[in-house]
Amino acid sequence: MADNPIGVGIVGFWHVHADDYAREAVEHSGTRLVAAWDPDAERGAEGADRLGIAHADTLDALLARPDIDAITVTTATNEHTDVIGRAIAAGKHVFTEKLLAPTVVEAEALVDAAREKDIALVVSLPRLSEPFVTTAARLVDEGALGEITYARVRVAHDGWLGGWLPERFADPVAAIGGAFADLGCHPAYLVQHFLGAHPDRITAAYGHVTGRVVEDNAVVVALYPDGALGVAEASFVTTPGASALELRGTRASLLFGFGQESMIAKGGRFGDTWTPVPLDPAGRSPYALWVDAIRGDADTSENLQAAIDLTRFVVAANTAATSKGQA
């Protein structure tokens, strides 16, 4: 694989994970960085120079390069549909930051277009492959927790307390929302992973601690047909170390985080006291899935369906937050 690496172009430095995906391209033996472009010419040139790669003046110029087989997309979210659509039309494989698109219709259209042209399209949903999730999923599949009646996932950081999160994340048009449309994607797709893609009702409460137009503090509750509740929380105004997973079932309960990078369980086969649970290995990362899919060695169907379902969840939450709290 290293003898024939996939040429990767970076499209956009708007998102803070642009350099992270660039690093993955460098570190993965099957890919190499080639060039970059950004709608903001100055930002694009600065990013390309920082990474030591070529800078393309236009997106068309980047997509026309024969040494680029694939792109990573880290533009503003509202630009995804256009950028990804053009890349697919040009025959380039696409790895994109979430959300895939601002609406379900647009997300489904991109997935359909990629399938029609045999393009490997993967959305970055990284928490699904982290050890605490692979472990929890295995225990749920084994029935160790019984039927899940409650799932709570919180992902939070101090981006707007510490001043390190760019102000462009407060643009409601470019970002398609605030904390929940960005960081909240992770708890949203994890709640769906454990409880299902289609809740009956979604309610949302969005807070504005810092006074920005978009929310910086969010709690979203999903009610499922069987009565189970899923709670997805996100915040840009929380001190570090506040992320957590809580699963409650008819047999046992499982906790991860809450200030500690460890997992404990209680009830059923775990006994009547909180018991440490060893973590399983991490699963295949979204980037590795993408490279394998380009090589014809992986199926992206689950990833793409999860991405569409995530878009539906976030759109419903945003709607609920502005319409008496529920959708």
C-alpha positions in Angstrom: 0.0 0.0 0.0 2.8 2.4 0.8 4.2 2.0 -2.7 1.0 3.4 -4.2 -0.4 5.9 -1.6 -3.7 7.7 -2.2 -3.1 11.4 -3.0 -5.2 13.5 -0.6 -6.2 17.2 -0.9 -7.5 19.3 1.9 -10.6 21.3 1.2 -11.0 24.1 3.8 -9.3 25.1 7.0 -12.6 26.5 8.5 -13.0 23.7 10.9 -10.6 23.1 13.8 -10.1 19.5 12.8 -8.5 20.3 9.4 -5.0 19.8 10.7 -6.0 16.7 12.6 -7.1 15.0 9.3 -4.0 16.3 7.6 -2.0 14.6 10.3 -3.9 11.3 9.7 -3.1 11.6 6.0 0.6 11.9 6.8 0.6 9.1 9.4 -1.5 6.6 7.5 0.8 4.5 5.2 -1.9 4.4 2.5 -2.2 8.2 2.0 -0.1 11.3 1.3 -0.9 15.0 1.4 -0.7 16.8 -1.9 -2.4 20.2 -1.9 -5.0 22.4 -0.2 -7.7 24.9 -1.0 -9.9 27.2 1.1 -12.6 29.6 0.0 -10.6 32.2 2.0 -7.5 32.5 -0.1 -5.4 33.9 2.7 -6.5 31.1 5.1 -5.9 28.5 2.4 -2.4 29.7 1.6 -1.5 29.9 5.3 -2.7 26.4 5.9 -0.9 25.0 2.9 2.3 26.7 3.9 2.0 25.4 7.5 1.6 21.8 6.2 4.3 22.2 3.5 2.0 21.4 0.6 0.9 23.1 -2.6 -1.9 25.7 -2.5 -4.6 25.6 -5.2 -6.2 28.9 -6.2 -9.7 27.4 -6.8 -11.6 24.3 -5.9 -11.8 23.3 -9.6 -8.0 23.6 -9.8 -7.6 21.3 -6.8 -10.1 18.7 -8.1 -8.5 18.8 -11.5 -5.1 17.7 -10.2 -4.3 14.1 -11.4 -2.2 13.5 -8.3 -5.3 14.0 -6.0 -7.5 10.9 -5.7 -9.4 12.0 -2.6 -10.2 15.0 -0.4 -10.9 15.7 3.2 -13.6 18.4 3.7 -13.3 20.8 6.6 -15.1 23.8 5.2 -18.0 25.6 6.9 -20.9 23.1 7.3 -23.2 25.2 5.0 -20.6 24.7 2.2 -20.6 20.9 2.4 -23.3 20.1 -0.1 -21.7 22.2 -2.9 -18.1 21.1 -2.2 -18.8 17.4 -1.7 -21.1 17.3 -4.7 -18.5 18.8 -6.9 -15.8 16.4 -5.6 -18.1 13.4 -6.3 -18.8 14.7 -9.8 -15.0 15.0 -10.3 -14.5 11.4 -9.2 -12.7 12.2 -6.0 -13.3 10.1 -2.8 -14.5 12.2 0.2 -13.8 12.1 3.9 -15.8 14.9 5.6 -16.2 16.4 9.0 -19.8 16.1 10.4 -22.5 17.2 9.7 -22.5 15.7 6.2 -25.0 18.4 5.1 -27.4 20.9 6.6 -30.6 18.9 5.7 -31.6 15.3 5.4 -32.5 15.7 1.8 -29.1 17.1 0.9 -27.3 14.4 2.9 -29.3 11.6 1.2 -28.6 13.2 -2.2 -24.8 13.2 -1.5 -24.9 9.6 -0.4 -26.9 8.6 -3.5 -24.5 10.5 -5.8 -21.4 8.8 -4.2 -23.0 5.4 -4.7 -23.9 6.0 -8.3 -20.3 7.0 -9.1 -18.7 4.4 -6.9 -17.1 7.0 -4.7 -15.9 6.2 -1.1 -17.7 8.8 1.1 -17.1 8.6 4.8 -18.3 11.0 7.6 -16.1 11.4 10.6 -18.0 9.9 13.6 -15.0 9.0 15.7 -16.5 8.3 19.1 -18.1 5.1 17.6 -14.7 3.5 17.5 -13.4 4.6 20.9 -12.8 1.9 23.5 -15.5 3.1 25.9 -18.1 2.8 23.1 -16.9 -0.5 21.6 -16.9 -1.9 25.2 -20.4 -0.5 25.9 -21.8 -1.7 22.6 -20.4 -5.2 23.2 -22.0 -5.4 26.6 -25.3 -4.2 25.2 -25.2 -6.7 22.4 -24.5 -9.5 24.9 -27.5 -8.5 26.9 -25.4 -7.7 30.0 -27.5 -4.6 30.7 -30.8 -6.0 29.7 -33.1 -3.7 27.8 -31.7 -0.1 27.7 -34.1 2.3 29.3 -31.9 5.3 29.5 -28.8 6.5 27.7 -27.1 9.8 28.5 -24.0 11.1 26.7 -22.3 14.4 27.5 -19.4 15.9 25.4 -18.2 19.3 26.5 -15.2 21.5 26.5 -14.1 25.1 27.4 -13.7 26.4 23.9 -15.5 29.7 24.6 -14.3 29.9 28.2 -10.7 29.4 27.2 -11.0 31.5 24.1 -9.5 28.9 21.8 -12.6 28.0 19.7 -12.7 30.3 16.6 -15.5 32.9 16.6 -16.7 31.6 13.2 -18.3 28.7 15.1 -20.8 31.3 16.3 -22.0 32.0 12.8 -25.5 30.4 12.7 -25.4 30.2 8.9 -21.9 28.8 8.4 -22.1 26.4 11.4 -25.8 25.5 11.0 -26.2 26.2 14.7 -24.0 26.3 17.8 -22.7 23.8 20.3 -25.2 21.1 19.5 -24.7 21.2 15.7 -20.9 20.9 16.3 -19.9 19.1 19.5 -23.4 17.8 20.1 -23.1 15.6 17.1 -21.1 13.1 19.1 -23.6 12.5 21.9 -26.4 12.6 19.3 -25.0 9.7 17.2 -24.0 7.8 20.3 -27.6 8.0 21.7 -28.9 6.8 18.4 -26.2 4.0 18.4 -27.6 2.6 21.7 -31.3 3.4 21.4 -32.0 3.6 17.7 -32.2 6.1 14.9 -35.8 7.1 15.2 -37.2 8.5 18.4 -40.8 9.5 18.6 -40.1 13.0 19.9 -37.2 15.3 20.5 -37.1 18.1 23.0 -34.3 20.6 23.4 -33.2 23.4 25.7 -30.4 25.7 24.3 -28.6 28.1 26.6 -26.6 31.2 25.8 -24.1 31.6 28.7 -21.7 33.8 26.7 -24.4 35.8 25.0 -23.7 34.7 21.5 -26.5 34.3 18.9 -26.0 30.5 18.8 -26.2 28.2 21.8 -23.1 27.4 23.8 -24.9 25.0 26.2 -27.4 22.4 25.1 -29.5 19.5 26.4 -31.5 17.4 24.0 -33.9 14.6 25.1 -35.2 11.9 22.8 -38.2 9.8 23.7 -38.4 6.4 22.0 -41.4 4.3 21.2 -40.7 1.8 24.0 -40.4 4.5 26.6 -36.6 4.7 26.7 -35.0 8.1 27.0 -31.9 9.4 25.4 -30.1 12.5 26.6 -27.5 14.2 24.5 -25.6 17.1 26.0 -23.0 19.5 24.6 -21.3 22.6 25.9 -18.6 25.1 24.8 -18.6 26.6 28.4 -17.6 23.7 30.6 -14.3 23.1 32.3 -12.3 20.1 30.8 -13.0 16.6 32.0 -16.8 16.8 31.8 -17.6 14.2 29.2 -19.5 11.1 30.2 -21.5 8.1 29.2 -24.3 6.6 31.2 -26.4 3.6 30.2 -29.2 2.2 32.4 -30.8 -1.1 31.6 -33.3 -3.5 33.1 -30.4 -5.7 34.5 -27.5 -3.4 35.0 -26.0 0.1 34.7 -22.8 1.3 33.0 -20.9 4.5 33.6 -17.8 6.0 31.9 -16.2 9.3 32.5 -17.6 11.6 35.1 -14.1 12.9 35.8 -12.4 9.5 35.3 -11.2 7.8 32.2 -12.6 4.4 33.4 -15.7 2.3 33.1 -17.7 0.8 36.0 -20.9 -1.3 36.1 -23.4 -2.4 38.7 -26.2 -5.0 38.7 -26.8 -8.3 37.0 -23.5 -10.2 36.3 -21.5 -7.3 37.7 -22.9 -7.7 41.2 -24.4 -5.3 43.8 -21.4 -2.9 44.0 -19.8 -0.7 41.3 -17.3 -3.0 39.5 -14.4 -1.9 37.2 -14.9 -3.0 33.5 -11.8 -3.4 31.4 -12.0 -1.5 28.1 -11.9 -3.3 24.7 -9.5 -2.2 22.0 -10.5 0.7 19.8 -12.3 -0.1 16.6 -11.3 1.0 13.1 -11.2 4.8 12.9 -13.3 6.7 10.4 -10.2 7.7 8.4 -9.0 4.1 8.3 -12.5 3.0 7.1 -12.3 5.6 4.4 -8.9 4.4 3.1 -10.0 0.8 3.2 -13.2 1.7 1.3 -11.2 3.5 -1.4 -9.1 0.3 -1.7 -12.3 -1.7 -2.0 -11.8 -3.4 1.4 -14.6 -1.9 3.4 -18.4 -1.2 3.3 -19.4 2.4 4.3 -23.1 1.7 4.4 -23.4 1.8 8.2 -21.3 5.0 8.4 -23.4 6.8 5.8 -26.8 5.7 7.3 -25.5 6.9 10.8 -24.6 10.2 9.2 -28.0 10.7 7.6 -29.7 9.7 10.9 -27.5 12.2 12.7 -28.5 15.0 10.4 -32.1 14.2 11.1 -31.5 14.3 14.9 -29.7 17.6 14.8 -32.2 19.3 12.5 -35.0 18.1 14.9 -33.1 19.4 17.9 -32.5 22.8 16.3 -36.2 22.9 15.3 -37.3 21.9 18.8 -35.2 24.6 20.5 -37.0 27.3 18.5 -40.5 25.9 18.6 -41.6 25.6 22.2 -39.0 23.0 22.9 -40.1 19.9 21.0 -40.2 18.4 17.5 
